Amino acid sequence: MTQTAAVAFPAAPLYIGSEIYRRSSYGGRHPLRVPRVSTVTDLGRALGWLPAASFRTAPRAKPAALTLWHDPAYVAALAAAEAGLAAPELLAAHGLGTLSNPVFPEMFRRPATGAGGVMLAAELLRGGGAIHVPGGGTHHGMRDRANGFCYLNDPVLGMLVLRRMGLRRIAYVDIDAHHPDGVEAAFAGDPEVLLISVHEEGRWPFTGALEDEGGGTCFNLPVPRGFNDTEMRAVLEELILPRLAAFRPEAVVLQCGADALEEDPLSRLSLSNNAHFEVVAALRPVAPRFLVLGGGGYNPWSVGRCWAGVWATLAGHEIPDRLPEAARAVLAGLDWGGGGRPPPAPPLIETLRDAPREGPVRPEIRERLARLARR
């Protein structure tokens, strides 16, 4: 593995969450009907990992703050849609009221809280540190429209806050199953931003081809179905860490989408959550500022367990072999919210860490890594 100099963090890691995720949903037929951030928070508290000193409540970003990147007319339309005051043609002009981005009661407040949490985290990282914001990571949002379950683009907003504070060299790494088209639209070609994405090939939004260099600042690695822990380790050691070392970022933003896990219904990758924990642990020493976001993840058990383990990794908590009763009760209380899917296997309730999913590093991944290494 590429060696990086140890970074001294001036303060203990922070976790930013909100109760809005517990009482809002995209609707009963949407993949985001399932609880996610509330599960992570509940698991953290049940395990004693979220004392008051480690927790911050995400503020709701004000409309003016969102225009740091988003078009003011779009922000106004989003607020109007939540209030029931947007005409059909206004909704259509901004990608609202679709199957992917439906109208629902908290459709402005919920994403504005995600954005507010990430923007707060960026401000708190001024002097250095590490912060986990599982409600962040909505990487598909576009400047003037909703896109792919994402009404706002909090990674872009957070990175712009970091830049506004005087930081220049910012690295964004994305291990979600889907390519971060919104983040690439915002920063492709910017020589002071490094973008690295590892995502499933042939998967919506069908961007992020291996050849897509984004003006020389993007490293896109589409991976085939069945992508395993061993392959992710090879990607970490042969692509992500060398590029970060060469770039020398002042801040690293990691989008840690859990839809690359084997149990997720919206992808066909086969990672265990150990792969996410390894990436978090490896990236933490790279820069003085480390911001870890959530992202995709549509199996309520696997996403909650993954992001709780991400927080444990970031904050230095030991993950038990078997969860205590209070934590098992959190997972046992989850369900799919309809849809007729089967109940989870016992390990998804009794444990936090998955069994490893190792395997061969396939030739096509070796070849793609070699091509990116030659850039």
C-alpha positions in Angstrom: 0.0 0.0 0.0 1.2 3.5 -0.8 2.6 5.1 2.3 1.3 8.5 3.4 2.7 10.8 6.1 0.7 10.7 9.3 -1.6 13.7 9.8 -2.2 15.0 13.3 -5.9 15.9 13.8 -6.5 18.8 16.2 -9.8 17.6 17.6 -11.8 14.4 18.0 -14.0 13.3 15.1 -17.5 14.7 14.9 -20.8 13.1 13.7 -23.5 15.4 12.2 -27.1 14.0 12.0 -30.7 15.2 12.2 -34.1 13.9 13.3 -35.6 15.0 10.0 -34.5 11.6 8.4 -36.6 9.7 11.0 -39.9 11.3 10.1 -39.6 11.9 6.3 -39.7 9.7 3.3 -39.7 10.0 -0.5 -42.9 8.0 -0.5 -44.0 4.4 -0.1 -43.0 3.2 -3.5 -39.6 4.9 -3.6 -36.3 3.2 -2.7 -35.7 5.9 -0.2 -38.7 5.0 1.8 -36.3 3.0 4.1 -34.7 4.4 7.2 -31.0 5.1 6.9 -29.4 8.0 8.9 -31.7 7.4 11.8 -30.5 3.8 12.0 -26.9 4.9 12.0 -27.6 7.4 14.8 -29.5 4.8 16.8 -26.8 2.2 16.4 -24.1 4.7 17.4 -26.1 5.6 20.6 -26.9 1.9 21.4 -23.2 1.1 21.2 -22.0 4.1 23.2 -20.3 5.7 20.2 -22.2 9.0 20.2 -21.6 10.9 23.4 -22.9 14.5 23.3 -19.4 15.9 22.6 -19.3 13.9 19.4 -22.7 14.8 18.0 -23.8 17.9 16.2 -27.3 18.6 14.8 -27.3 19.5 11.1 -28.8 23.0 10.5 -31.1 23.6 7.5 -29.3 25.6 4.9 -31.0 28.8 4.0 -32.0 29.4 0.3 -29.3 32.1 0.0 -26.6 29.6 1.1 -27.7 27.1 -1.4 -27.1 29.5 -4.2 -23.4 29.2 -3.6 -23.7 26.7 -6.5 -27.4 26.1 -7.2 -29.4 28.4 -9.5 -31.6 30.8 -7.4 -34.6 30.1 -9.6 -34.2 26.3 -8.9 -33.9 26.8 -5.1 -37.0 28.9 -5.2 -38.8 26.3 -7.3 -37.8 23.6 -4.8 -39.2 25.5 -1.9 -42.4 26.4 -3.8 -42.9 22.7 -4.6 -42.7 21.7 -1.0 -45.3 24.4 -0.2 -47.6 23.1 -2.9 -47.2 26.3 -4.9 -45.3 25.1 -8.0 -47.2 24.8 -11.3 -46.6 21.6 -13.3 -44.5 23.4 -15.9 -42.2 24.7 -13.1 -41.8 21.3 -11.7 -41.0 19.8 -15.1 -38.5 22.5 -15.8 -36.5 21.5 -12.8 -36.8 17.7 -12.8 -39.3 17.7 -9.9 -42.4 15.5 -9.5 -40.8 12.5 -11.3 -40.6 8.9 -10.1 -37.0 9.5 -9.1 -37.5 12.9 -7.5 -41.1 13.0 -6.4 -42.9 15.8 -4.6 -43.2 14.9 -0.9 -43.8 17.0 2.3 -40.1 17.6 3.2 -38.7 17.8 -0.3 -37.0 21.1 0.5 -36.3 20.8 4.2 -34.7 17.3 4.0 -32.1 18.0 1.3 -31.5 21.5 2.7 -30.7 19.8 6.1 -28.3 17.4 4.3 -26.6 20.4 2.6 -26.6 22.4 5.9 -24.9 19.5 7.7 -22.2 19.2 5.0 -21.6 23.0 4.8 -21.4 23.1 8.6 -18.9 20.3 8.5 -16.8 22.1 6.0 -16.7 25.2 8.2 -15.8 23.1 11.3 -12.9 21.6 9.4 -11.2 25.0 9.0 -8.5 24.1 11.4 -8.4 20.4 10.6 -10.3 17.3 11.7 -12.5 14.5 10.6 -16.3 14.6 10.3 -18.9 12.0 9.3 -22.2 13.3 7.8 -24.2 10.2 6.7 -27.1 12.4 5.5 -24.8 13.9 2.9 -23.5 12.5 -0.4 -26.3 13.5 -2.8 -23.9 13.6 -5.7 -26.3 13.6 -8.7 -27.9 17.0 -8.0 -27.4 19.5 -10.8 -27.1 23.3 -10.6 -30.7 23.9 -11.8 -32.5 20.6 -11.5 -33.1 17.5 -9.3 -31.5 14.3 -10.6 -31.2 10.7 -9.4 -32.9 11.0 -6.0 -30.8 14.1 -5.3 -32.5 17.5 -5.0 -29.3 19.4 -4.0 -25.7 18.6 -4.4 -24.2 18.8 -0.9 -20.7 17.5 -1.9 -20.4 20.4 -4.3 -21.6 22.9 -1.7 -19.3 21.5 1.0 -16.3 21.7 -1.3 -17.1 25.3 -2.3 -17.3 26.2 1.4 -13.8 24.6 1.9 -12.6 26.7 -1.0 -14.3 29.9 0.3 -12.2 29.3 3.5 -9.0 29.6 1.5 -8.3 25.9 0.8 -7.2 25.3 -2.8 -6.4 21.6 -3.2 -9.4 19.5 -2.6 -9.7 15.8 -3.5 -13.1 14.1 -3.9 -13.3 10.3 -3.8 -16.5 8.4 -4.5 -17.1 4.7 -4.0 -20.9 4.7 -4.5 -22.2 2.3 -7.1 -23.3 5.2 -9.3 -21.1 7.8 -11.0 -21.2 11.3 -9.4 -22.3 13.1 -12.5 -23.3 16.3 -10.5 -19.9 16.6 -8.8 -18.1 16.1 -12.1 -20.3 18.7 -13.8 -19.3 21.2 -11.1 -15.5 20.6 -11.0 -14.3 18.8 -14.1 -11.3 20.6 -15.5 -10.5 22.5 -12.3 -6.8 21.9 -11.8 -7.2 22.4 -8.0 -9.8 19.6 -7.6 -9.0 15.9 -8.0 -12.0 13.7 -8.7 -11.8 9.9 -8.4 -14.9 7.7 -8.9 -15.2 3.9 -8.6 -18.7 2.8 -9.9 -20.5 0.0 -11.6 -20.2 -0.1 -15.3 -23.5 0.1 -17.3 -25.3 1.6 -14.3 -27.4 4.8 -14.3 -26.5 7.7 -14.9 -24.4 6.0 -17.6 -21.6 8.6 -17.3 -18.0 8.2 -16.0 -16.5 6.1 -18.7 -12.9 5.1 -18.3 -11.9 7.5 -21.1 -13.7 10.4 -19.4 -10.8 12.5 -18.1 -12.9 15.6 -17.3 -10.2 18.0 -18.6 -7.5 15.9 -17.0 -8.8 16.1 -13.4 -11.1 13.1 -13.3 -10.1 9.5 -12.8 -13.2 7.3 -13.5 -13.1 3.6 -12.9 -16.2 1.7 -14.0 -16.1 -1.8 -12.5 -17.9 -5.0 -13.5 -20.6 -6.8 -11.7 -19.4 -8.9 -8.7 -16.7 -6.3 -7.7 -15.2 -7.8 -4.5 -13.2 -6.7 -1.5 -9.9 -7.9 -3.0 -10.6 -5.8 -6.1 -11.4 -2.8 -4.1 -8.2 -3.2 -2.2 -6.3 -3.2 -5.5 -8.1 -0.1 -6.6 -7.3 1.6 -3.3 -3.6 0.7 -3.5 -3.0 1.2 -7.2 -5.3 4.1 -8.0 -6.7 6.1 -5.1 -3.8 6.3 -2.7 -1.1 7.0 -5.4 -3.2 9.8 -7.0 -3.9 11.3 -3.6 -0.2 11.2 -2.7 0.7 12.9 -5.9 -2.0 15.6 -5.5 -1.2 16.4 -1.9 -4.7 17.6 -1.0 -5.5 20.0 1.9 -8.8 18.3 2.3 -10.3 14.9 1.3 -14.0 14.4 0.8 -15.1 10.8 0.6 -18.6 9.9 -0.7 -19.2 6.5 1.0 -22.3 5.2 -0.7 -23.4 1.8 0.7 -25.1 0.7 -2.6 -21.9 -1.1 -3.6 -22.6 -3.7 -1.0 -23.7 -7.1 -2.1 -27.1 -6.9 -0.4 -28.2 -3.7 -2.1 -31.1 -4.0 -4.5 -30.1 -1.2 -6.9 -26.6 -2.5 -7.9 -24.9 -5.7 -8.7 -21.6 -5.2 -6.9 -20.4 -7.6 -4.2 -18.5 -5.6 -1.6 -18.7 -6.3 2.1 -18.7 -3.3 4.4 -15.1 -4.2 5.3 -14.1 -2.6 2.0 -15.7 0.7 3.1 -14.0 0.6 6.5 -10.6 0.0 4.7 -11.0 2.9 2.5 -12.0 5.2 5.4 -9.0 4.1 7.4 -6.6 4.5 4.5 -7.8 8.0 3.5 -7.9 9.4 7.0 -4.2 10.2 7.3 -3.9 11.6 3.8 -4.9 15.2 4.5 -5.5 17.5 7.6 -9.2 17.6 6.8 -11.4 14.6 6.1 -15.1 14.8 5.4 -16.9 11.5 5.1 -20.4 11.5 3.5 -23.1 9.0 3.0 -24.7 8.5 -0.4 -26.6 5.6 -2.0 -27.8 2.6 0.0 -31.3 1.0 -0.2 -31.1 -2.0 2.0 -32.0 -0.7 5.4 -29.9 -3.2 7.3 -26.8 -3.1 5.2 -26.7 0.7 4.9 -27.2 1.3 8.6 -24.6 -1.2 9.5 -22.1 0.1 7.0 -22.3 3.8 8.0 -22.2 2.9 11.7 -19.0 1.0 11.0 -17.7 3.9 9.0 -18.2 6.1 12.1 -16.6 3.5 14.3 -13.6 3.4 12.0 -13.3 7.2 11.8 -13.7 7.7 15.6 -11.6 4.8 16.7 -14.3 2.6 18.2 -13.9 -1.2 18.3 -16.5 -3.1 16.3 -17.8 -6.0 18.4 -18.0 -9.5 17.0 -21.7 -9.7 18.1 -23.9 -6.7 18.8 -25.2 -6.0 22.2 -29.0 -6.4 22.7 -29.8 -2.7 22.3 -28.1 -2.5 19.0 -29.7 -5.8 17.8 -33.0 -4.3 18.7 -32.4 -1.3 16.4 -31.8 -3.6 13.5 -34.6 -6.0 14.3 -37.0 -3.1 14.3 -36.3 -2.3 10.6 -38.3 -3.3 7.6 -38.4 -2.7 3.9 -41.5 -0.4 4.2 -43.4 -2.6 1.7 -42.4 -4.2 -1.5 -42.5 -7.9 -0.6 -38.7 -8.4 -0.1 -37.6 -11.2 2.2 -36.4 -10.5 5.8 -32.7 -10.2 6.4 -30.4 -13.1 7.2 -29.5 -13.3 10.9 -26.0 -11.8 10.5 -27.6 -8.5 9.3 -29.2 -8.2 12.8 -26.6 -9.8 15.0 -23.4 -8.3 13.7 -22.1 -5.0 12.3 -19.1 -6.2 10.3 -19.9 -8.4 7.2 -18.0 -11.6 6.5 -15.2 -10.6 4.0 -16.0 -11.1 0.3 -12.6 -11.7 -1.2 -11.9 -13.1 -4.6 -9.6 -12.8 -7.7 -8.7 -9.5 -9.2 -10.1 -9.9 -12.7 -8.1 -9.1 -15.8 -10.4 -6.3 -16.9 -9.8 -4.5 -13.6 -6.1 -4.9 -13.9 -6.2 -3.6 -17.4 -8.3 -0.5 -16.4 -6.0 0.3 -13.5 -3.0 0.1 -15.8 -4.6 2.5 -18.2 -5.4 5.0 -15.5 -1.8 4.6 -14.1 -0.4 5.7 -17.5 -2.2 9.0 -17.3 
